[in-house]
Amino acid sequence: MAKKKSDGFQSAAGLIRYFDSEDEKAIRINPWLVIGIAVGLIVIVELMRQIFPT
């Protein structure tokens, strides 16, 4: 009879541990900066649509 592999939980635990750890060398961006850039781009695009209608 074939043996059942039971390493599903262990590999999931390894992935959780891998994604849960934070890299010390990673670039950290403030979430408010990302929101500000998105809002700024929206404003620029809307202004360009008003200035140069198609």
C-alpha positions in Angstrom: 0.0 0.0 0.0 1.2 3.5 -0.8 2.1 5.7 2.1 0.2 9.0 2.5 2.2 12.1 2.6 1.3 14.4 5.4 3.6 17.4 4.8 0.8 19.8 3.7 0.6 21.5 7.1 4.3 21.8 7.5 4.8 23.4 4.2 2.0 25.8 4.8 3.5 26.7 8.2 6.8 27.4 6.4 5.2 29.7 3.9 3.3 31.5 6.7 6.6 32.0 8.6 8.3 33.1 5.4 5.7 35.8 4.5 5.2 36.8 8.1 8.9 37.8 8.6 9.9 41.3 7.6 13.1 41.9 5.7 15.3 44.5 7.3 16.7 45.7 4.0 13.3 46.1 2.3 12.1 49.5 1.2 9.4 50.8 3.5 6.8 53.1 2.1 4.3 54.9 4.2 0.8 53.9 3.1 -0.3 57.6 3.2 2.3 58.4 0.6 0.9 55.8 -1.7 -2.6 57.2 -1.2 -1.3 60.8 -1.8 0.4 59.8 -5.0 -2.7 58.1 -6.3 -4.9 61.1 -5.4 -2.3 63.4 -7.1 -2.3 61.3 -10.3 -6.2 61.4 -10.3 -6.2 65.2 -10.0 -3.6 65.5 -12.8 -5.5 63.3 -15.1 -8.8 65.1 -14.5 -7.1 68.5 -15.0 -5.6 67.3 -18.3 -9.1 66.1 -19.4 -10.5 69.5 -18.7 -7.7 71.4 -20.4 -7.5 69.0 -23.5 -11.0 67.7 -24.1 -11.3 65.1 -26.9 
